[in-house]
Structures are given as C-alpha cells and as structure tokens.
Amino acid sequence: MSCFRFLDYNYVDLDVLANSDVSSEQLPTFPVTNAYNGLRRAKVWRSNGFYQVTALNNQIVFRETAAGPNITATIPVGDYLRTPFLAAIKAAFELLGDSTYTVAFGSMFKISVTSNGVGGGGVFSLLLSNVGSTAFDLLGFDSVDLTGALTYTADSIRLHTEESITWDLGIDSNPKAFALIDARNTPLSISPTATIVLQGNHTNVWVNPAYTQTLTYDDRVLHVISDEGLAAQSLRYWRVRFVDQNPKGYIQVGAFYLGDMYQTVRGAPQFPFNSAPVDKTETVFSEGGQTFSEIKPQTDRFTLDWRALTVAEKERFELIFEEVGTGTPFFISIDTSVAFSSSQQYYIRYVKFIDEPKFDLSRPGIYNTTLSFEEQL
C-alpha cells in the first residue's frame, strides 16, 4: 500500500458545502472564503475578534470616589465582535458611573480602560479582587485591585474568547483527513501555545460533540489523517475551534481541507523520489557584469514515477485530474507513513498538477505514469 495519499474530495469546497459559519472575519479583504479550496493560498482568512459574554463573566466592580460606594458595571450577555465588545464595556461603565470612559486596545492588543475623572470624586479604581468582578479574565486583567490612576491596561492579550469555523456538510459524513495551512514561506500565524480543536457532531450544538480531536501544533501545517475515517460515525456538522491570544492580533489560515482521501493498493510511486526547490527570483545582468535580482517567493516541485497501476487505479487518477486539471490546487500527503521524512506533516502540501498525466500500458491490466506537482504560493 502506497505512502502517498490524494486528499481528493474537499467537503468544504464552496461547490459542495451546504452551509458554513465563522465567528469573525476581517471584511472585505480577509473573508473566510479565501481559505476554501480552489483559491491560491496567498488569499487568507483573518479573524477579527469574537467574544462570548455570559452571566458568569460579565461584571466589573469599580469606584469613582475613594471611600465608595462600589459600582458594578454589567456587560450585556451576548456574542460580540471586537468593536461592539469594546463599546459594550464602555456603555456598562457609563450606565451607572458619572465619568466618561474610553475602552480600547492599547499596546500589544491589551485592553485599556480610561476614565476622564470628571464624575464622582475624580477617582477611578478597578476592584478586580472583588468576587463580583467576574469579567476580569474576559478583559485580560489579573484578579488584583487597581487604584491611583485614571487608565489601566490589562495584563494579558484578549483577542477573543474563542474563534471557530463551522461547516454544515448537508449529509452525515466521516472525512478521513483535515488540514490547514498558512501562506507559503511563512510559519502558521497561530501561537505554539494555542489550543486548536477539530470537532464533529450530529447537530450544530457543541456542548458535548460526538467527535473531538485536539490538533498537535506544527508551524507548517495542522492536520489529522485516518484511513478509516476521523470519527467513529458519520456526522453532519464539523468545526475547527481556536483559542489563541496571538501577539499578531489575529489568527490567519491560507487553506482548509476536510474530506476524503485516496490511496492506491497495488500501484505505488517508485524511488528515487524527486523533489526540487523552485526559486522564482528573476536575475538580470548589466553590461558591466553586475547582477540585479527581483526577489520572489520560493516553492517546491515534486515528480513521482508510478508503476503497476491497476485499471481501477489508473481510471481513478484520470477522475482526479478531470476534477482539478492544472488550474485547481489540492492537497496531497506524500509520506503519510513517515517512511522517508521527519514527520507526516512535512510532506502535506497544497499543489497543482504541472501538466497532464500520461499513462503507459506496459501489459494488459498494468499501467505506468509520471505525476508532477508544484506547491502553490
């Protein structure tokens, strides 16, 4: 059985996906549809801040006079994007307080709260150690009282409570592979300390999903692959969930894959395995002999010689090429068994066919071919 896998049918391709939902996206430049199959990976999705406020995390106790009384600002329960969330905090302070407040992202995406000091006694204290201050962690503050100033900046980044992308596949399905990548030649815009979870469920309610898999961090690709199917059963709804207080200020993904996987049983690529870096930099020479280079991105090219394909395997290759041609990118896993690389994810690549496959019938029922791919930028 071959180490090579075609990730050949993407359930989250816009042509087959029934419906999808994203917690946040930076419109119009970085919508989540940028990361769906069929687009070059340089077009990316970026998160825009998603906050879940509940009755358990929505209060802040503060004072506007030195001796009190304590005032409790209550953020209305709901789901918020970044700008409305900051506005809701401001409104909560001003609803019961007499000063005017400014709530914004300060340095390094930490929330800051500022009072103009006009109301009350010209004092602003955050009583974050008070048991009533249930929102201290939501805003990124430690549970320590803050006094003696009119501006306080949170201790930790709070880009979101979580981000998620949910896919309704329309029918119960059990995909065999999931992968996400960033733009080529850049590490993932996700922190090594992030929590990234793939989930599947019968309904679009995620309190106790039927399938949950925490993804292992890698700066190239996050993935999970199973020849038998990811879950123990077919499920209609799938989602990927992120908790990542990333100092970049967002999460970014260049392409998603969630779908089927094909491997040959008899036919297999042969050694030597041919891979070569491709540097698209253009260099010109002046009359004086100097070189001038326009630096462009690098990528990789792969060529695999396949031998002893069955008739069914040859025809499946033809169907795959018929679907994507030379113009549509798709995922491959070149060394799923980790037979000749350092890790499974090293050779999970987002590629296009360089040219059309040609098949040689070496004898009845046995075909040979050469397939060439180039990783997409």
N, C-alpha and C positions, 0 to 999 in steps of 0.2 A: 504494500500500500504506500502511496506516494507521501512525502513530507509536504508537498505543495497543495495549497487549497485556493480555489477561486471563491471569494466571497461574492457570489454571483447574482444574488437577488436581494436588493436592499428594500426592506419593508418600509423604511422611512423616506424612500424616493417619493417626491411630490406627485408622481404619476400614479402611484398605487396607495398612498397613505390616505386613510379615511378622514382623519382629523388630527390636529395637534394643538398644543397649548404651551406657552412659555411664560415663566414667571416675570421676566423682564427682558427688554432688548433695547439697544440704542438705535432708535429710528432717526432718519431714514437710512443711515449709512451701514449699520451693522445688524440687520434683522436676522432672526434665527434661520430663515430660509436660505441664507448664504451658506449654511453648513450642511444643507441637504445634498444628496447625491446628484451629480450632473454638473456641478459648478466647480470652477477651479478653487483650490484650497486657499488661495490668497484672499478670497472673499470670505470674511469670517463673521461669526456671531459674537457679540459682546453683551454681557449682562449690564443692567442699569440700576440695580439695587431693588431688592424685594424684601419687605418687612412684614412679618405676621405678628400683629398685636392682639393679645388675648386678655381676658380678665385676670390672668395670673402674672402679667408682666407690663402693666400699663400705667403705673402710678409713680410719681416723684414727689417727695416731701421737701418743701423749701421754706425759706423765711425771707421777708422783706424788712424786718426790724430785728434788732439784736436780741430782744427778750421774747420774741414770738408775737403772735401765735404762729404755729405751724400751718402751712397751707399745702394742700395736696393737689397737684396737677394730675389730671387723668386724661390719658390719650385714648380717644375712642377706639373700641375694638374694631379690627378690620385688617384687610390686606392693603399695603401701601407700596407704591413706587417711591424712589428716593426723594424727589422734590416734594410730593404731597406728604411724605412722612415727616420731613423737617418742618413743613408748615403746620402739621397736626401737633407737633411738640410745642411750637411757638404758641399756637392757639390755646393749648392746655395751660401754659403758664399765664397767659394774659386773661384767661377767662375768670380766674379768681385773684390774680395778682394785680397790683396797681401800677407796676412799671411796664415798660415796653421791652420786649425780648427779641433777640436775634438768635436763630439756631441755624448753624451752617457747618459744612465740612471745613475743618481747619487743616493744619499741616498733616501730611501722610494719611489723609482720609479719616481723621478722627473728628468726631462730632464736638463742636464747641457751642456753649450756651452763654449768651451775654445779656446782662440787664443794663438798661440805661440809668438805673439808680434813682429815677425820679419818684417812683411810688414808695409808700411806706416810710421807712426811716433812712432810705438811701442805702440799704443793705441788701446783699444777695448771698444767701447761704444755701448750699445743697446738702440736705441731711440724708446722705446715702446709706448710712448705717441704720437708719430707722427702718423697722420691719415693714412699714408702709411703702417704702421706696422699692417697689418690685420691678421697676424698669431700669435699674442701674446697669445691669448687664446688657440689656437690649441696646442701650446707648453707648456701651463700651467703658463705663466707669467702674472703678473698684468700689467696694462697699465701705467707703471711708468718707466722713463728713468733709465738706469743702467750705471754708469760710475765709473772710478777709479780702475778697476780690469781687469784681463785677463780671469777670469772664472765667469760665472753667472749660478746659479741654479734656476730653475723655482719655483714659489710659490706653485703650486698645482700639484698633480699627474695627468698625462695624459697617461693612459694605452691604450686609443683608442679614436676615436670619437664616435664609437658605435661598438657593436658586434651583429651578427644576425645569425640565422639558418633558412633556407628557405626549405620548403617541397613542392614538386610537387606531388599531390596525384594521378595525372593521369586523374581523372574524378572529376566533381563537387561533393563536399561532404560537409555535415554540421555536424561536430563532436559535441558530447554532453559533452565532458569533455576534459580538458587539465590539466596536472600536470607535475611538475618537482621536483626532489629531489636530494640531495647530497648523499654521502656515509653515511652509518648507523653510529649512535653515534657521528655525527659531525653536527653542525649547517650549514646551507647553506653558501657556500663560495661566498656570494653576500651581499653587504652592505645594511643596512636598508634604506639608502638614495638613493639607486639605483632606476632607472626607468626601469621597465620591462613591455613590451607591447606585447600582442598577437594580431596578425593581420591576416586577410584573404582577398583574392582578386581574381578577375577573371583572372588577368594576373600577370606576375612576374614584375610588375612595382608598386612601393609603395609610389608614390607621394600622392595619395588620396585613400587609401584602402577602400574596401566596409565594412570591419569589423575591429574595433579597440577596444581592452579592456586592460586597464591598470591593472596589477595584484597587489593585495594587498600583502605587504611584510609579510612573516612569516618565522621564522628561521627553520621550519621543512619542509614545502612544499609550493610551489606556485601553485595555481590552480584556475580553474573556471569550474563550472558544471551547466548544464541546461538540464532538462528533455526534453525540446522542441527543443534543438539544440542551439549552441552558437550564430550563426548568423541568420539573417532574411531570408537568402537564402543559397543555396549550392554554395561553392566556391572551385576552383581547387587548388589554391596556398595559403599556410599558412606559417607564420613565427613567431618566437619569437625574439624580439629585446631588447638588453640590453644597457644601458648607466650606467656604474658603475666604478668609479675611486677607485677601491678596493685596500687597502694597502697591500693585499696579493700579488698583481701583476698579478692576473688573475681572471677570472670567472670560476667556476667549477660546473658541473652537473653530477649526477650519473645515472639518468634515466629520459627519457621523455615519456609522454603519450599524444597522441592526437587521439581521436577516439570515438567509440560508447560506450554505457552504457546499462546494462540490470538490470531491477528490476522486482521482482515478483509482481503480482497483488493480488493473494489470499494467497499463501503460504508466511510465514514470520518466521524469527528466533524468538525463544522464550526466555523469561527471565527465569532463570538468565543468563546473558551474561558472558561467561567465558573467561577471559584474564589473562595471566600469564607471568611475565618476565622470560627470559631464560638466565642464565649466563653460558657461555661456558668455563669458567675458570676451569682448572684442578688442583686439590689439592691432594698431596700425603703426607703420614705421615712417619716420620723417626722412627727408633727403639727407639729413645729417646723421642718420643712423639711430636716432633716439626712438624709443618705443613709448606709445601713449595707449593706455588701456582704459576702456569703459567697463568698470567692474559691474558684472551681472551675477545673478544667483547661480549656485551650483545645484546639480541634481545627480541622479544615478540612473544607469541603464542596465537592463538585465536581459540575457539571452539564454534560453533553455532549449536543449535538444531533447525531444520526447521520442521514445521508442516503444514499439509493441502496443500501440493503442488498439483497443478493440473497436469494432464497428460502432457500438453504442457510445464509447468514449470519444471517438472522432466526431460523431454527429452531435454530441453534447458540446464539444468545443465550437463547432460551427454555430450552434444556437447561441452560445455566449457571445461570439463575435457578432452575430446578427443583431443581438440586443444592444451592444455598446459601440461596435465599429471602431474606428480610430479616433473618434471625437469625444466619447463619453468616458470620464475617469471612473475607476472602480478599485476596490481593494483586493489585494492578494496577500496570502501568507506563504512565504517561500519555504520556511523551515519550521513548520508547526511542531515537529518532533524534536527540535533543537539538536539536530544531527551534526551541523557544521557551523553554528553561530553561538554567540554568548548567551542569547536569550530568545524566547519565542517572539517577543515584540520587535526585536531588531530588524527582522525582515517582514514585518507587516507594513506594506507600502500601498500608497494611493497612486495608481498608474493609468496609463493609456497604452493600447497597442501601438507600436511604432508603425507596423504595416500589417497587411492581411496575412493570416496563416495559410501556408500551402501544405497539402498533405500528399505524402508519397505512399502508395500501396506497395509494400515490399513483398507481400504474398497474400493470398486470399484471407481476408479477415484480420489482417495486421497492417496498421498504418504507422508512419513516422511523420513528425513535423518539427518545425522550429518556431518558437514563440519569442517575440522580442517586446519588452515593455520599457517605458521611461516614466520615472516617478514625476508626479505633477507638482508644479510650483503654485 
